[in-house]
Amino acid sequence: MIQRALVTGGVGFIGSHVVDALVARGDSVAVLDVLSTGRHQNLNPKATLFQVDLRGDEVADALQSFHPDVVFHLGAQSSVVVSLRDPVQDAEINVVGTANLLRACVGAGVRKVVFASSGGTVYGEPDTLPCAEDQPLRPRSPYGASKVAGEALLQAFSASFGLSGTALRLPNVYGPRQDPNGEAGVIAIFGARMLRGEPVTIFGTGAQEKDYVYVEDVARAFLLASEEAESQVYNVGSGVGTSVNTLFSSLAHLTGYALQPSHEPARPGDVFKFSLDGTRLRQRLGWRIRVPLEEGLRKTLSSLRGS
């Protein structure tokens, strides 16, 4: 059966891969994106585009027009640094925008919402690693707090209106289409600079560890979550932390980069170590990582060479 799916942030890095996976599955797909940070060239030609701000009344019009069965909510202000600089704007987009979208989903009779939360920021510094879903949420940045608020809104709309909603707490996602000139996305940033022979900067000592998962594996988690009727919360993670220094060495080896990195102070709001326990997602939905880190690094560098 053909499903009608709408993806917010569908021309962005992760969202565009979710759109591609849905189109490949044969779904009818629409994208809702204001095109502030996403790239129009990421838009799948088989998807319908609604160029709409999440905070506007046009969101309800778009959903009534397309009438999706499932909404994948990835549209967001996604920078920790920006959230520290302008927490009000962060909340307007990520909290008010999410509430506006969920209200439109109820009005349009949407069956399921899958929300992109952030495993790297909602937990803060976890008590134990890898971090499971039952650990306390202690965000250290306004961005992390906005994702906690988004999860709470999803839960509230489920309880009040019967809207099924699943939150996916994402790891550090990497792969093709990640912006190599942005403030986040260390693999894309390092890889692009190394391929150009430019200096690379590490914030802090480089001993900080994150959980890196290839974007196609993450997109598959969204599709699996959409098929489940009930509301859930899932970590999407490998359970393994990889340090920035290890990433630097691996990418330098793959690119033949010979320069040493420079160091700057660690950025405020950044979590020092985290990895996500994906056991619940594996056991309930059969998700697993298909692209190991070294293969993913090679695929990412190949994409950067061609861009």
C-alpha positions as CSV (number, residue, x, y, z in Angstrom):
1,M,0.0,0.0,0.0
2,I,1.3,3.4,-0.9
3,Q,1.8,5.7,2.1
4,R,1.6,9.4,2.0
5,A,4.5,10.8,4.0
6,L,5.5,14.4,4.8
7,V,9.0,15.3,5.9
8,T,9.8,18.6,7.6
9,G,13.4,19.7,7.0
10,G,13.3,17.4,3.9
11,V,16.0,19.3,2.0
12,G,18.4,19.2,5.0
13,F,21.1,16.7,5.6
14,I,19.2,13.9,7.4
15,G,15.8,14.8,6.2
16,S,16.8,14.5,2.5
17,H,18.0,11.0,3.1
18,V,14.7,10.1,4.8
19,V,12.9,11.5,1.8
20,D,15.0,9.4,-0.6
21,A,14.4,6.2,1.4
22,L,10.6,6.9,1.4
23,V,10.6,7.5,-2.4
24,A,12.6,4.4,-2.9
25,R,10.0,2.5,-1.0
26,G,7.3,3.7,-3.3
27,D,5.7,6.2,-0.9
28,S,4.1,9.5,-2.1
29,V,6.3,12.1,-0.4
30,A,6.0,15.9,0.4
31,V,8.7,18.1,1.9
32,L,8.0,21.0,4.2
33,D,11.0,23.2,4.5
34,V,11.7,27.0,4.7
35,L,15.0,26.5,2.9
36,S,17.0,28.5,5.5
37,T,19.8,26.0,5.9
38,G,18.8,23.1,3.6
39,R,19.9,23.0,0.0
40,H,17.4,22.9,-2.8
41,Q,19.6,20.5,-4.8
42,N,18.9,18.0,-2.0
43,L,15.2,17.9,-2.9
44,N,14.2,14.6,-4.4
45,P,12.6,15.3,-7.8
46,K,9.7,13.0,-7.0
47,A,8.8,14.9,-3.8
48,T,6.3,17.8,-3.6
49,L,7.8,20.9,-1.9
50,F,5.9,23.2,0.5
51,Q,8.2,26.1,1.2
52,V,6.7,27.0,4.6
53,D,8.0,28.1,8.0
54,L,7.1,25.8,10.9
55,R,5.8,28.7,12.9
56,G,3.3,29.9,10.3
57,D,-0.4,29.2,9.6
58,E,0.6,27.8,6.2
59,V,1.7,24.6,8.0
60,A,-1.9,23.6,8.5
61,D,-2.7,24.5,4.9
62,A,0.1,22.3,3.6
63,L,-1.0,19.3,5.7
64,Q,-4.6,19.7,4.7
65,S,-3.5,19.9,1.0
66,F,-1.3,16.9,1.1
67,H,-3.1,14.9,3.7
68,P,-0.2,12.7,4.9
69,D,-0.6,9.5,6.8
70,V,2.8,9.9,8.5
71,V,4.8,13.0,9.3
72,F,8.6,12.9,9.9
73,H,9.6,16.0,11.9
74,L,13.2,16.8,11.2
75,G,12.9,20.6,10.6
76,A,14.7,22.4,13.4
77,Q,17.3,24.9,14.5
78,S,20.0,22.3,15.0
79,S,23.1,24.2,16.2
80,V,24.1,24.1,19.9
81,V,26.2,27.2,19.3
82,V,23.3,29.2,17.7
83,S,21.1,28.1,20.6
84,L,23.5,29.6,23.1
85,R,23.7,32.8,21.1
86,D,20.0,33.2,20.6
87,P,18.0,30.8,22.8
88,V,14.7,32.7,22.0
89,Q,14.9,32.0,18.3
90,D,15.9,28.4,19.1
91,A,12.8,28.0,21.2
92,E,10.5,29.7,18.6
93,I,11.6,27.3,15.9
94,N,12.0,24.1,17.9
95,V,9.3,24.4,20.5
96,V,6.7,26.8,19.1
97,G,7.2,25.3,15.6
98,T,6.8,21.8,16.9
99,A,3.6,22.7,18.7
100,N,2.2,24.3,15.6
101,L,3.1,21.3,13.5
102,L,1.5,18.8,15.9
103,R,-1.7,20.9,16.0
104,A,-1.8,20.8,12.2
105,C,-1.2,17.0,12.3
106,V,-4.3,16.5,14.6
107,G,-6.4,18.7,12.3
108,A,-5.3,16.8,9.2
109,G,-5.9,13.3,10.7
110,V,-2.2,12.2,10.6
111,R,-1.7,8.7,11.9
112,K,1.9,8.9,13.1
113,V,4.6,11.5,13.9
114,V,8.3,10.5,14.1
115,F,10.3,13.2,15.8
116,A,14.0,13.8,15.5
117,S,15.2,14.3,19.0
118,S,18.9,14.5,20.0
119,G,20.6,11.8,22.1
120,G,23.8,13.9,22.1
121,T,22.2,16.8,24.0
122,V,19.0,15.7,25.9
123,Y,20.9,13.5,28.4
124,G,23.7,15.9,29.2
125,E,26.6,14.0,30.7
126,P,25.1,10.5,31.2
127,D,25.5,8.6,34.4
128,T,26.5,5.4,32.6
129,L,27.6,4.6,29.0
130,P,26.3,3.6,26.7
131,C,23.3,5.6,27.7
132,A,19.9,3.9,27.7
133,E,16.5,5.6,27.3
134,D,15.7,5.5,31.0
135,Q,18.5,7.7,32.0
136,P,17.6,11.2,33.3
137,L,17.3,14.1,30.8
138,R,19.7,16.9,31.8
139,P,20.4,19.1,28.8
140,R,23.3,21.5,28.9
141,S,22.3,23.8,26.1
142,P,19.1,25.6,25.0
143,Y,19.1,23.3,21.9
144,G,19.0,20.2,24.1
145,A,16.3,21.8,26.2
146,S,14.2,22.5,23.1
147,K,14.5,18.8,22.1
148,V,13.3,17.7,25.5
149,A,10.4,20.1,25.1
150,G,9.6,18.6,21.7
151,E,9.5,15.1,23.2
152,A,7.2,16.4,25.9
153,L,4.9,18.0,23.4
154,L,4.8,14.8,21.4
155,Q,3.8,12.9,24.6
156,A,1.1,15.5,25.5
157,F,-0.5,15.4,22.0
158,S,-0.5,11.6,22.2
159,A,-2.3,11.7,25.6
160,S,-4.7,14.5,24.7
161,F,-5.5,13.9,21.0
162,G,-4.5,10.2,20.4
163,L,-1.8,11.2,18.0
164,S,0.8,8.4,17.9
165,G,4.3,9.9,18.2
166,T,7.7,8.3,18.4
167,A,10.9,10.3,19.4
168,L,14.2,9.1,18.0
169,R,17.2,10.3,20.0
170,L,19.8,10.6,17.4
171,P,23.6,10.2,17.7
172,N,26.2,12.3,15.8
173,V,25.0,11.6,12.3
174,Y,27.4,11.8,9.4
175,G,27.6,11.2,5.7
176,P,26.9,12.7,2.2
177,R,25.2,16.1,2.1
178,Q,26.4,17.2,5.6
179,D,27.5,20.8,5.4
180,P,31.4,20.9,5.5
181,N,31.3,24.6,6.2
182,G,28.9,24.6,9.2
183,E,29.5,24.8,12.9
184,A,28.7,21.1,13.5
185,G,29.5,17.9,11.7
186,V,33.1,17.2,12.6
187,I,33.6,14.4,10.0
188,A,32.4,16.6,7.1
189,I,34.4,19.6,8.3
190,F,37.6,17.7,8.9
191,G,37.3,15.7,5.7
192,A,36.7,18.7,3.5
193,R,39.6,20.7,5.0
194,M,41.9,17.7,4.7
195,L,41.1,17.1,1.1
196,R,41.9,20.8,0.4
197,G,45.1,20.6,2.5
198,E,43.8,23.3,4.9
199,P,44.4,23.5,8.6
200,V,42.1,21.6,11.0
201,T,41.1,22.9,14.4
202,I,40.1,20.7,17.3
203,F,38.0,22.3,20.1
204,G,39.3,21.1,23.5
205,T,41.8,18.2,23.9
206,G,40.1,16.0,21.3
207,A,39.6,13.3,23.9
208,Q,35.8,14.0,23.9
209,E,33.9,11.0,22.5
210,K,30.6,10.9,20.5
211,D,28.6,8.1,18.9
212,Y,28.8,8.4,15.1
213,V,26.2,6.6,12.9
214,Y,26.0,6.8,9.1
215,V,23.1,8.8,7.8
216,E,21.5,5.9,5.7
217,D,21.3,3.8,8.9
218,V,19.6,6.7,10.7
219,A,17.1,7.2,7.8
220,R,16.2,3.5,8.0
221,A,15.4,3.9,11.7
222,F,12.8,6.6,10.8
223,L,11.1,4.4,8.4
224,L,11.0,1.5,10.9
225,A,9.6,3.8,13.6
226,S,6.8,5.0,11.3
227,E,5.5,1.4,10.9
228,E,4.8,1.0,14.7
229,A,1.4,2.0,15.8
230,E,2.2,2.9,19.4
231,S,4.2,5.8,20.8
232,Q,7.8,5.1,21.8
233,V,11.2,6.7,22.5
234,Y,14.2,5.1,21.0
235,N,17.9,5.7,21.0
236,V,19.6,5.4,17.6
237,G,23.1,4.5,18.4
238,S,26.1,2.2,18.0
239,G,26.8,2.0,21.8
240,V,30.4,3.0,21.0
241,G,32.1,6.3,21.5
242,T,34.8,7.5,19.2
243,S,37.1,10.4,20.1
244,V,37.8,13.4,18.0
245,N,41.5,12.5,18.0
246,T,40.7,9.1,16.6
247,L,38.5,10.6,13.9
248,F,41.3,13.0,13.0
249,S,43.8,10.2,12.7
250,S,41.5,8.0,10.6
251,L,40.6,10.8,8.2
252,A,44.2,11.9,7.9
253,H,45.1,8.3,7.0
254,L,42.4,8.0,4.4
255,T,43.2,11.4,2.8
256,G,47.0,11.4,3.2
257,Y,46.8,14.5,5.3
258,A,50.1,15.4,6.9
259,L,49.5,18.5,9.0
260,Q,49.0,18.5,12.7
261,P,45.7,20.0,14.1
262,S,45.5,23.2,16.1
263,H,43.5,23.4,19.3
264,E,41.1,26.0,20.6
265,P,39.1,26.0,23.9
266,A,36.2,23.5,24.2
267,R,32.9,25.1,23.2
268,P,30.3,25.8,25.9
269,G,27.3,23.4,26.1
270,D,29.2,20.6,24.5
271,V,28.9,17.1,26.1
272,F,32.3,15.5,26.7
273,K,31.4,11.9,26.3
274,F,28.3,10.0,25.1
275,S,27.3,6.9,23.4
276,L,23.8,5.6,22.9
277,D,22.4,2.1,23.8
278,G,20.3,1.1,20.8
279,T,19.2,-2.2,22.3
280,R,15.5,-1.3,22.4
281,L,15.5,-0.2,18.8
282,R,17.2,-3.4,17.7
283,Q,15.0,-5.7,19.8
284,R,11.6,-4.1,19.0
285,L,12.1,-3.0,15.3
286,G,15.1,-5.1,14.1
287,W,17.2,-2.0,13.4
288,R,21.0,-2.5,13.1
289,I,24.0,-0.6,11.8
290,R,24.9,-1.7,8.3
291,V,27.7,0.8,7.6
292,P,30.6,0.6,10.1
293,L,32.5,3.7,10.8
294,E,35.5,3.2,8.5
295,E,33.3,2.4,5.6
296,G,31.1,5.4,6.4
297,L,34.2,7.6,6.5
298,R,35.2,6.4,3.0
299,K,31.7,7.0,1.6
300,T,31.7,10.5,3.1
301,L,35.1,11.4,1.7
302,S,34.0,10.1,-1.7
303,S,31.0,12.4,-1.6
304,L,33.1,15.3,-0.5
305,R,35.5,14.7,-3.4
306,G,32.6,14.9,-5.8
307,S,31.0,18.0,-4.4
